[in-house]
Amino acid sequence: MKTFKYFITGLLGLLLVTSCQDDTADVGDITAPSNVVITTEIVGTDANNPNGDGSGTVNFKVNADNALAYHFVYNGETTLAPQGEMTYDFAITGLQTYTVTVIAYGTGGNSTSKTVQLEVLALYEAPADLLDMLVGNTSKTWRIKSESAHFGLGPVGGGVFAEWFSAGAETKAGTGMYDDRYVFNADGTFTHITNGTVFGRENLINEIGGPGDGTADGADILNYSYGDYTEGWSLNAPGGIETLSLTGLGFMGYYTGGNHKYEIFARSASEMTLRTTDGNGEFDWWFVLTSDDGSEPTAFVSEFNNLSWSDEFDTDGAPDSAKWGYDIGAGGWGNNEVQTYTNESANAIVEGGFLKINAIKDGDMYTSARLKSQGLYDFTYGRVDVRAKLPASAGTWPAIWMLGANFETIGWPTSGEIDIMEQTGGDKNSILGTFHWLDSGTNTNASYGETATENTSTTDFHIYSLEWTTDKVIVLIDNVPYTTLANNADLPFNADFFLILNIAMGGTLGGDIDAAFTQDTMEIDYVRVYQ
């Protein structure tokens, strides 16, 4: 495959500002704008970095008297900027001089223009695996991943996917989102195939200049008429965060205005999670895109095939003490859970080839069990398979998960957590796969997870799996991946973890417990670890 360099950005120096035209005369109601003022912000400028942080990002803002609209002209491309604001990521490696012209339009089509000239040193080169992910050999078609949690919003600067709202599988069908296709071409152009309509935010979506015939649904505008178009795309990494920028009014998923920059929060060969701030500075919007075409997935092939540890639960009685210990106590250590964990046979027993973890109502209390391999079997990297059938009662919160073996020393979430399977107490047709770690910037819990639909989780056995390598952590159900996190040296997922099996009651994910609840069970056929 060729190696391409796309709109690579760098350090900036402002050289001069010149006026190309000054049509300021008034003719009745036909008025040309006057007093055109362009301000520039070199991102990351400080005493130690007078030319910016090396991202090469420059924010432009223009004001003019009597101006009704603004256009920015760069490299032969004219782009409408409704609010008089534009951001460019300059492109050519080395020290180069760039010219950007702003045209302010007044009544009667009269205009006034002004030009700034910038000297740019380009430093950033996108990694080859990122380019290959986006483009492939020549181009690759992307779409919103509608089959699972794929779209939502949260606070500006938040680190949790769709913290305040997350759209579930197919819940935005018929809005003008799911039939859109996005192509990142090798020549640096971005093609958005809209199939006639798009989806966006009220007021902001008017920036794209469509006919405005969409349907209002709260603050959303559904099926806003808008044709296919082509813009440019570029990559940079301000603050070390890989960022995908679209020129002009290019967008993906849901029109939010703003600077048309999408931070790449997570990525794999065929999937990426993006975050962008809307033009109102009100929310961060999150999107999951996939390059899979939606057809039946091909069989996943594990990198691991040597069985290194297992429990087949083929001896009746108490769980094997050489493999499993217990957490014992009330409240589950957080999350407002209400159960008391015990090591009693009523709550955990092996019968007929299955481990049975029983959650039981005992008067006004609930008892359950939490088994763990801590100190008995800890491991780094590999494949975990757990074949299980989940409890069906409202309020039960079953989990198959892992904690860093250094948990007791450094605490959570610094130790890291891998949730191979969780199920809420109120939705027994879905399962969750989630990763937790410490966000060093905010010193708070960071997490990433997705949801898979499984309508028979409480009536049939399914295999809940983890594929864990140095560069990725994948959660699967019946060998179909549904949650993938790109692993790296800054994350805690490169050290020993131990296994945990439990049922919690109530709490954050358990929710309200059925008033008629007496007892329910998670049955586990086997636990196997391959390395």
Secondary structure, 3 states (H helix, E strand, C coil): CCCCCCCCCEEEEEEEEEECCCCCCEECCEECCEEEEEEEEECCCCCCCCCCCCCCEEEEEEEEECCCEEEEEECCEEEECCCCEEEEECCCCEEEEEEEEEEEECHHHCEEEEEEEEEEEECCCCCHHHHHHHHCCCCCEEEECCCCCCEEEECCCCCCCCCCEEECCCCCCCCCCCCCEEEECCCCEEEEECCCEEEEECCHHHHHCCCCCCEEECCEEEEEECCCEEEEEEEECHHHCCEEEECCCCCCCCECCCCCEEEEEEECCCEEEEEEECCCCCCEEEEEEECCCCCCCCCCCCCCCCEEEEECCCCCECCCCCCCEEECEEHHHCCCECEEECCCCCCEEEECCEEEEEEEEECCEEEECEEECCCCCEECCEEEEEEEECCCCCCEEEEEEEEECCHHHHCCCCCCEEEEEECCCCCCCEEEEEEEEEECCCCEEEEEEEEEECCCCCCCCEEEEEEECCCEEEEEECCEEEEEEECCCCCCCCCCEEEEEEEEEEHHHHCCCCCCCCEEEEEEEEEEEEC
